Amino acid sequence: MTSAPKPNRVRITVTAPDPISREGVLSQLRRYPEIELSEDSGPATVALLIEDVLDEAALSRLRRTMRSEGARAVLVVGTVREHELLDVLECGVGAVVWRREATARRLVHAVLTAAKGGGDLPADLLGRLISQVGRLHRGCADQSGGFRGLTQREVDVVRLVAEGLDTAEIALKLSYSERTVKNVMHGLTTRLHLRNRAHAVAYALREGYI
């Protein structure tokens, strides 16, 4: 019988295409008291998925895991092309970590961020994504000067989320309270049925808001 997650610990499952990769990640994370490793397929707060590349088989495994686990997800991957990232985020992945940067400390940070509903993307990937989507969606903004579906306040907040700022930094930058920033993001994700901050960024990029 699967036990419930212990208080103040994030329960995670680890999925990998081979046993060596999986055991390597498990051995790195076992020494961190804030992480509780699930050795079976029981309920977890975060699903950690390891892939080399995002081919069709990898995307199928990702979607299958997200459907069965129902958890937030961290993807550890060798490479992601810009157009693949939107698919990944829409599956519910809250954080992406390059395999070459997947130290124990980096993985723990990504897991804890995803567990709180935050987004964590490599800066180089986010920069390339913004450039690519900007080219694809240039001119998508409403000609009247407004933004379809998003208020100006929401656009301002999501743009700073895309730049990697946390709630406190966004509040300071925009002269809002942290509660206001949280309310803006909650209202946006609820209204548009988005999973988390990373999904909100993906939506805003794809629709041409930022």
C-alpha positions in Angstrom: 0.0 0.0 0.0 1.4 3.4 -1.0 2.0 5.8 1.9 1.0 9.5 1.7 3.7 12.1 1.2 5.3 13.2 4.4 4.7 16.8 5.6 7.0 19.4 4.1 8.5 16.9 1.6 7.9 16.8 -2.1 7.1 13.3 -3.3 8.4 12.5 -6.8 8.5 9.7 -9.3 11.3 9.3 -11.8 10.8 8.0 -15.3 13.7 7.2 -17.6 14.2 5.3 -20.9 16.9 3.1 -19.3 17.6 1.8 -15.7 21.0 3.4 -15.5 19.7 6.9 -16.0 16.9 6.4 -13.6 19.1 5.0 -10.8 21.6 7.8 -11.4 19.0 10.4 -10.7 17.6 8.5 -7.7 21.1 8.2 -6.2 21.6 12.0 -6.6 18.3 12.9 -4.9 18.3 10.4 -2.0 20.4 12.6 0.2 18.0 15.6 0.0 15.6 15.6 3.0 13.1 17.9 1.2 12.6 15.2 -1.5 10.7 12.0 -0.9 11.3 9.4 -3.7 8.5 7.2 -4.8 9.9 3.8 -5.8 6.6 2.8 -7.4 3.9 4.3 -9.5 1.9 5.7 -6.6 0.6 9.3 -6.3 3.3 12.0 -6.4 3.5 15.8 -6.4 6.1 16.0 -9.2 6.9 13.6 -12.0 10.6 13.8 -13.1 11.0 12.6 -16.7 14.4 12.0 -18.4 14.8 11.9 -22.1 17.7 12.3 -24.6 15.6 14.0 -27.4 11.9 14.7 -27.9 11.1 12.4 -30.7 7.5 11.0 -31.1 8.2 8.1 -28.8 9.5 10.5 -26.1 6.5 12.8 -26.5 4.1 9.8 -26.2 5.8 8.7 -23.0 5.5 12.2 -21.7 1.8 12.5 -22.4 1.2 9.0 -21.0 3.0 9.8 -17.8 1.2 13.1 -17.4 -2.2 11.4 -17.9 -1.4 8.6 -15.4 0.4 10.5 -12.8 -1.7 13.7 -12.8 1.3 15.5 -11.2 3.4 18.5 -12.1 6.4 17.6 -14.2 10.1 18.3 -14.6 11.6 17.3 -17.9 15.4 16.5 -18.1 16.3 16.4 -21.7 19.4 16.6 -24.0 17.9 19.0 -26.5 14.6 20.7 -27.3 13.7 22.6 -30.5 11.7 25.7 -30.2 8.5 24.4 -31.7 8.6 21.3 -29.4 8.7 23.4 -26.2 5.1 24.6 -26.7 4.0 21.0 -26.9 6.0 20.1 -23.8 4.5 23.0 -21.8 1.0 22.2 -22.9 1.4 18.6 -21.6 1.9 20.2 -18.1 5.6 20.3 -17.8 6.6 23.1 -15.4 10.3 22.9 -15.6 13.0 21.9 -18.2 16.5 21.0 -17.2 19.3 20.3 -19.7 20.9 16.9 -19.1 24.3 18.5 -19.2 23.3 20.8 -16.3 21.4 18.1 -14.3 23.3 18.3 -11.1 21.5 17.2 -7.9 21.2 20.8 -6.7 19.8 21.9 -10.1 17.2 19.0 -10.1 16.1 19.7 -6.6 15.5 23.4 -7.5 13.5 22.5 -10.5 11.4 19.9 -8.5 10.6 22.4 -5.7 9.8 25.1 -8.2 7.4 22.8 -10.1 5.8 21.6 -6.9 4.9 25.2 -6.1 3.3 25.7 -9.6 6.2 27.8 -10.9 8.1 27.6 -14.1 11.8 26.9 -14.6 13.2 27.0 -18.1 16.9 27.3 -19.3 17.6 30.9 -20.2 19.1 30.0 -23.6 16.0 28.0 -24.5 13.6 30.7 -23.3 15.5 33.3 -25.3 15.4 31.3 -28.5 11.8 30.5 -28.0 10.8 34.2 -27.5 12.7 35.1 -30.7 11.2 32.3 -32.7 7.6 32.8 -31.6 8.0 36.5 -32.0 8.9 36.0 -35.6 6.0 33.6 -36.2 3.4 35.7 -34.5 4.6 39.3 -35.4 1.5 41.3 -36.1 -0.9 39.0 -34.2 -1.7 41.6 -31.7 -5.1 43.3 -32.1 -4.7 46.2 -34.5 -6.8 48.3 -32.1 -3.8 48.3 -29.7 -5.4 45.9 -27.3 -4.4 42.3 -26.5 -6.9 39.5 -27.2 -7.9 37.8 -24.0 -5.3 39.5 -21.8 -5.4 42.8 -19.9 -2.3 45.0 -20.0 -1.6 44.1 -16.4 -1.6 40.4 -17.2 0.7 41.0 -20.2 3.1 42.9 -18.0 3.2 40.2 -15.4 3.5 37.3 -17.9 6.3 39.1 -19.7 8.3 39.3 -16.5 7.5 35.6 -15.7 8.9 34.8 -19.1 12.1 36.7 -18.2 12.5 34.4 -15.2 11.5 36.7 -12.3 9.8 35.3 -9.3 6.7 36.8 -7.5 8.7 39.1 -5.3 10.8 40.4 -8.1 7.8 41.0 -10.3 6.0 42.9 -7.5 9.1 45.1 -7.0 9.5 45.7 -10.8 5.8 46.7 -11.3 5.3 48.3 -7.8 2.6 45.8 -7.0 2.1 43.8 -3.8 3.1 40.1 -4.1 -0.6 39.3 -3.4 -1.6 41.3 -6.5 0.9 39.5 -8.6 -0.4 36.1 -7.4 -4.0 37.2 -8.0 -3.2 38.3 -11.5 -1.6 35.0 -12.3 -4.4 33.0 -10.6 -7.1 34.9 -12.6 -5.2 34.4 -15.8 -4.6 30.7 -15.4 -8.1 30.1 -14.1 -9.9 32.0 -16.9 -7.9 30.5 -19.7 -7.7 27.0 -18.2 -3.9 27.0 -18.0 -1.9 24.6 -15.9 0.7 26.8 -14.4 3.0 29.8 -15.0 5.0 28.0 -17.7 1.8 27.2 -19.6 0.7 30.8 -19.3 4.0 31.9 -20.8 3.6 29.4 -23.6 0.1 30.6 -24.3 1.1 34.3 -24.4 4.0 33.5 -26.7 1.9 31.4 -29.1 -0.9 34.0 -29.2 1.5 36.9 -29.8 1.0 38.8 -26.6 4.7 38.9 -25.7 
